[in-house]
Amino acid sequence: MNEKSVMKVIEGNNDFFSRFEYNQLDKGKAAGTVAVYIRELKKLDAWLKGSGGDIESITRFDVQSYIDYLVGLGRSASTIDRIFGTISVLAKYLGKTDIVEDIRKPKKQSTTAIAPKSLERNQINGLLRDVERDGNLRNIAVINLLAYTGIRIGELADLKKSNVDLKRGGELSIVGKGNKERRVPVPKEARRHLQRYLESRTDELDALFLSNYGKPISKRSAQRIVEKYGYHAHELRHTYIRSLIKKGIDIVTVSQIAGHETIEITRRYAMASQREITEQLNNLFD
């Protein structure tokens, strides 16, 4: 089905989706959540129309066929699970919950026995070198702060000048998940770049980092700074946490610095990474 055909299908079923939207909002669902439901269901509706089906008369066969179709497209197990959740909401709305019973779906691979992905030392060094060469003081401070403190990208975006103490060794006051406050040390290199950036500012705003438009930086804008260099902020966080464990800092302290909800989350970082496992296995046959 080409793009024009898909648009005709979507436009032709606006009444159904309007009723569905009203129903879900009336049940107290958040507008953003309902918007996601509708976006996914419109894709499903277009696919059904292309194979002679219809979303209002969807069958269990249709649901299984659509899941198989998504598998064929290479969608991840977590993505398919999320879409299936939306279809389950639809099934309940239609009063046809039987159409989502015993549906075959790909299983999520367990990652509890492998450490989260982190960067190698040469990758971190290359990133710090590249951002410094570009010369943007804000970006240099952002990358260095993420790399040397391991804070979450959302936590960085929420930081105020009042959350930073660049004296007495330097530390950040972070309000993380569950509104739990913690103190995170800021190494000398990160303090140096942060100080240079703050000294370049002429505004009176309390936000620690500003966007290119002079407003408090958003989480997405902060993410783009890291993505510009081919990495993701969570990779810097994972690398920082793993480096603390490799240096012999006890796991309880690491958990507190990282702001993990449970120590079990921190234990994952003490496990071997996929790359390390592969190297160990290869060495068995050398």
C-alpha positions as CSV (number, residue, x, y, z in Angstrom):
1,M,0.0,0.0,0.0
2,N,1.5,3.3,-1.0
3,E,1.6,6.5,1.1
4,K,-1.5,8.1,-0.6
5,S,-3.5,5.0,0.0
6,V,-2.5,4.9,3.6
7,M,-3.6,8.6,4.0
8,K,-7.0,7.9,2.5
9,V,-7.5,5.0,4.9
10,I,-6.6,7.1,7.9
11,E,-8.7,10.1,6.8
12,G,-11.7,7.8,6.1
13,N,-11.8,6.4,9.6
14,N,-11.6,9.7,11.6
15,D,-15.0,9.1,13.2
16,F,-13.9,5.9,14.7
17,F,-10.7,7.4,16.1
18,S,-12.6,10.4,17.4
19,R,-14.9,8.1,19.4
20,F,-12.0,6.1,20.6
21,E,-10.1,9.2,21.7
22,Y,-13.1,10.6,23.6
23,N,-13.6,7.2,25.3
24,Q,-10.0,7.0,26.5
25,L,-9.8,10.6,27.7
26,D,-13.1,10.1,29.5
27,K,-11.5,7.1,31.3
28,G,-8.8,9.4,32.6
29,K,-6.0,8.5,30.2
30,A,-3.4,11.2,29.6
31,A,-3.7,13.1,26.3
32,G,-0.2,12.1,25.3
33,T,-0.9,8.4,25.9
34,V,-4.1,8.5,23.9
35,A,-2.2,10.2,21.0
36,V,0.3,7.4,21.0
37,Y,-2.5,4.8,21.0
38,I,-4.2,6.5,18.0
39,R,-0.9,6.8,16.0
40,E,-0.3,3.1,16.4
41,L,-3.9,2.1,15.7
42,K,-4.0,4.2,12.5
43,K,-1.0,2.2,11.3
44,L,-2.8,-1.0,12.2
45,D,-6.0,0.2,10.4
46,A,-4.1,1.0,7.3
47,W,-2.5,-2.4,7.3
48,L,-5.8,-4.1,7.8
49,K,-7.5,-2.2,5.0
50,G,-4.6,-3.2,2.7
51,S,-5.4,-6.9,3.4
52,G,-9.2,-6.6,3.3
53,G,-9.8,-6.2,7.0
54,D,-11.1,-3.4,9.2
55,I,-10.2,-2.1,12.6
56,E,-13.8,-2.1,13.9
57,S,-14.2,-5.8,12.9
58,I,-10.7,-6.9,13.8
59,T,-10.2,-10.6,14.6
60,R,-7.7,-12.7,16.5
61,F,-6.3,-13.8,13.2
62,D,-5.8,-10.2,12.2
63,V,-3.9,-9.5,15.5
64,Q,-1.6,-12.5,15.1
65,S,-1.0,-11.7,11.4
66,Y,-0.1,-8.1,12.3
67,I,2.3,-9.2,15.1
68,D,3.9,-11.6,12.6
69,Y,4.1,-8.7,10.1
70,L,6.0,-6.6,12.7
71,V,8.4,-9.4,13.4
72,G,9.0,-9.7,9.7
73,L,9.9,-6.0,9.6
74,G,12.5,-6.6,12.2
75,R,10.8,-4.7,15.1
76,S,12.3,-5.4,18.5
77,A,10.5,-7.5,21.1
78,S,10.0,-4.5,23.3
79,T,8.5,-2.4,20.5
80,I,6.1,-5.3,19.5
81,D,5.2,-5.7,23.2
82,R,4.3,-2.0,23.4
83,I,2.2,-2.1,20.2
84,F,0.5,-5.2,21.4
85,G,-0.4,-3.3,24.6
86,T,-2.1,-0.7,22.5
87,I,-4.0,-3.4,20.6
88,S,-5.1,-4.8,23.9
89,V,-6.6,-1.4,24.8
90,L,-8.4,-1.4,21.5
91,A,-9.7,-4.9,22.2
92,K,-11.1,-3.8,25.5
93,Y,-12.7,-0.8,23.9
94,L,-14.4,-3.0,21.3
95,G,-15.5,-5.5,23.9
96,K,-13.5,-8.2,22.1
97,T,-10.8,-9.1,24.6
98,D,-10.6,-12.7,23.1
99,I,-8.8,-11.4,20.1
100,V,-5.6,-10.8,22.1
101,E,-5.6,-14.1,23.9
102,D,-2.7,-16.5,23.4
103,I,-1.0,-14.4,20.7
104,R,2.5,-15.5,19.8
105,K,5.1,-12.7,20.4
106,P,8.9,-12.6,20.4
107,K,10.3,-12.8,23.9
108,K,12.5,-10.1,25.3
109,Q,16.1,-11.2,25.7
110,S,17.3,-11.1,29.3
111,T,20.0,-8.6,29.9
112,T,20.4,-9.2,33.6
113,A,23.5,-11.3,33.2
114,I,25.3,-8.7,31.0
115,A,26.5,-5.3,32.0
116,P,24.9,-2.3,30.2
117,K,26.8,-1.0,27.2
118,S,29.7,1.3,28.1
119,L,32.4,3.0,26.0
120,E,36.1,2.1,25.8
121,R,38.7,4.5,27.1
122,N,39.8,5.5,23.5
123,Q,36.1,6.4,22.7
124,I,35.8,8.6,25.7
125,N,39.1,10.3,25.0
126,G,38.1,10.8,21.4
127,L,34.7,12.4,22.4
128,L,36.3,14.8,24.9
129,R,38.9,15.7,22.3
130,D,36.4,16.3,19.6
131,V,34.1,18.5,21.7
132,E,37.0,20.6,22.9
133,R,38.2,21.1,19.4
134,D,34.8,22.5,18.4
135,G,35.3,25.2,21.0
136,N,31.7,25.6,22.3
137,L,32.1,26.2,26.0
138,R,28.6,25.0,26.9
139,N,29.0,21.8,24.9
140,I,32.4,21.1,26.4
141,A,31.0,21.6,29.9
142,V,28.0,19.4,29.2
143,I,30.0,16.5,27.8
144,N,32.6,16.7,30.6
145,L,30.0,16.9,33.3
146,L,28.2,13.8,32.0
147,A,31.4,11.9,31.5
148,Y,32.9,12.7,34.9
149,T,29.7,12.5,37.1
150,G,27.5,9.9,35.4
151,I,24.4,11.9,36.0
152,R,21.3,11.3,33.9
153,I,20.6,13.6,31.0
154,G,17.3,14.7,32.6
155,E,19.1,15.5,35.8
156,L,21.6,17.6,33.9
157,A,18.9,19.6,32.2
158,D,17.2,20.3,35.6
159,L,20.4,21.6,37.2
160,K,20.4,25.1,38.7
161,K,23.5,27.2,39.5
162,S,22.4,26.7,43.1
163,N,22.8,23.0,42.8
164,V,26.5,23.3,42.1
165,D,29.3,23.8,44.5
166,L,32.6,24.3,42.7
167,K,34.5,24.8,45.9
168,R,35.5,22.3,48.6
169,G,36.4,19.6,46.1
170,G,33.3,20.3,44.0
171,E,29.9,18.5,44.1
172,L,26.4,18.5,42.6
173,S,23.2,18.4,44.5
174,I,21.0,16.1,42.4
175,V,17.3,15.5,42.8
176,G,16.8,12.2,41.0
177,K,14.1,9.5,40.7
178,G,11.5,9.5,43.5
179,N,12.6,13.0,44.4
180,K,15.6,11.6,46.3
181,E,18.5,14.0,46.7
182,R,22.1,12.9,46.5
183,R,25.5,14.4,46.3
184,V,27.7,13.7,43.3
185,P,31.4,14.6,43.3
186,V,32.7,16.7,40.4
187,P,36.3,16.0,39.4
188,K,38.7,18.8,38.7
189,E,38.6,18.5,34.9
190,A,34.8,18.8,34.8
191,R,34.9,21.7,37.3
192,R,37.4,23.6,35.2
193,H,35.2,23.4,32.0
194,L,32.0,24.2,33.9
195,Q,33.7,27.3,35.5
196,R,34.8,28.6,32.1
197,Y,31.3,28.2,30.7
198,L,29.7,30.0,33.7
199,E,32.2,32.8,33.5
200,S,31.2,33.3,29.8
201,R,27.6,33.9,30.7
202,T,26.2,37.4,31.0
203,D,22.6,36.5,32.0
204,E,21.1,36.3,35.5
205,L,19.2,33.1,34.9
206,D,19.6,30.3,37.6
207,A,19.6,27.5,35.0
208,L,23.0,25.9,34.9
209,F,22.8,25.3,31.1
210,L,21.1,27.4,28.5
211,S,19.9,26.5,25.0
212,N,21.0,28.3,21.9
213,Y,18.0,30.6,22.4
214,G,19.1,31.7,25.9
215,K,16.5,29.6,27.7
216,P,17.0,26.8,30.2
217,I,18.2,23.8,28.2
218,S,15.7,21.0,27.6
219,K,16.4,17.3,28.1
220,R,16.1,16.8,24.3
221,S,18.5,19.7,23.5
222,A,21.0,18.2,26.0
223,Q,20.7,14.8,24.3
224,R,21.4,16.4,20.9
225,I,24.7,17.8,22.2
226,V,26.0,14.2,22.9
227,E,24.3,12.7,19.8
228,K,26.2,15.2,17.6
229,Y,29.3,13.2,18.3
230,G,27.8,9.8,17.7
231,Y,27.0,8.8,21.2
232,H,24.2,8.7,23.7
233,A,24.1,10.2,27.2
234,H,23.3,6.8,28.8
235,E,26.5,5.4,27.4
236,L,28.5,8.0,29.3
237,R,26.5,7.2,32.4
238,H,27.1,3.5,32.0
239,T,30.8,4.1,31.4
240,Y,31.2,6.2,34.5
241,I,29.5,3.7,36.8
242,R,31.5,0.8,35.4
243,S,34.7,2.8,35.9
244,L,33.9,3.4,39.6
245,I,33.4,-0.3,40.1
246,K,36.6,-1.2,38.2
247,K,38.5,1.2,40.5
248,G,37.4,-0.8,43.5
249,I,34.9,1.6,45.0
250,D,32.4,-0.5,47.0
251,I,29.1,-1.2,45.3
252,V,27.0,0.5,48.0
253,T,28.8,3.8,47.5
254,V,28.5,3.5,43.7
255,S,24.8,2.9,44.0
256,Q,24.4,6.0,46.1
257,I,26.4,8.2,43.7
258,A,24.5,6.8,40.7
259,G,21.1,7.3,42.3
260,H,20.0,3.7,41.7
261,E,16.7,2.7,43.3
262,T,18.2,-0.7,44.4
263,I,21.7,-2.1,44.7
264,E,20.7,-4.9,42.3
265,I,20.7,-2.4,39.5
266,T,24.3,-1.4,40.4
267,R,25.4,-5.1,40.5
268,R,24.7,-5.3,36.7
269,Y,27.6,-3.0,36.1
270,A,30.0,-5.4,37.9
271,M,29.1,-8.1,35.4
272,A,31.1,-8.7,32.2
273,S,30.0,-6.8,29.1
274,Q,29.1,-8.6,25.9
275,R,32.4,-7.6,24.4
276,E,34.3,-8.9,27.4
277,I,32.4,-12.2,27.2
278,T,33.2,-12.6,23.5
279,E,36.9,-11.8,24.1
280,Q,37.1,-14.4,26.9
281,L,35.5,-17.0,24.7
282,N,37.8,-16.3,21.8
283,N,40.8,-16.6,24.0
284,L,39.8,-20.1,24.9
285,F,40.7,-21.2,21.4
286,D,43.8,-19.1,20.8
